[in-house]
């Protein structure tokens, strides 16, 4: 069952951005005045489901390591092939830990660090591995928060609750007193000195995905992406030469 369809919205946005009716009129006028050259306007929509139709493949894992100097190592099951999946997953970790992207080193993909990786295909790489990396980063945050609360309390002489700790812009602070902060690097070092585990394995399984091929029933995709494109083509009817 499709709960949301954006096809009509795509057409309406395309029509507005391209001034479709005026473009259509120009093409018609051109064709009336030219016998050897002809132009046409084409509009094509796309709707693409995001998930593997084999449900067991919709899983991802990641390994996040925070070092005592505040730098981060990230391993995940995705394969980088120019689509910037490494950058996308690293951005997830950077946002969760509140550190700069430059402080995260993405390791080469290896089953020595992330076993049983699913193929990087079906437009799922950033989703399943990003969620897994977020899971790992959040585990580490939960361990760091009490240490951060303790550090803030000692430094500023006020009692802070671990539940109110914010990780942002390379610093940690209480949401009630954002101006009173300690650097993330100092927090990582202090956590190391207190023997807090700064490593975590994250896992994600796409929820609600199932499909019975024999019955033709189920929910094969987690969500859909929609798009629409327009092209104007010109063809020389005598030579076949064409251009867009």
Buried (B, 14 or more C-beta within 10 A) or exposed (E): EEEEEBBEEBBEEBBEEBEBEEBBEBBEEBEEEEEEBBBEBEBEBEBEBBBBBEBEBBBBBBBBBBBEEBBBBBBBBBBBEEBEBBBBBBBBBBBBBBBBEEBBEBBEBEEEBBEEBBEBEBBBBBBBBBBBBBBBBBBBBEBBBBBBBBBBBEEBEEEBEBEBBBBBEBBBBBEEEEEBBBEBBBBBBBBBEEEBEBBBBBBBBBEEBEBEEEEEEBBBBBEBEBEBEBEBEBBEEEEEEEEE
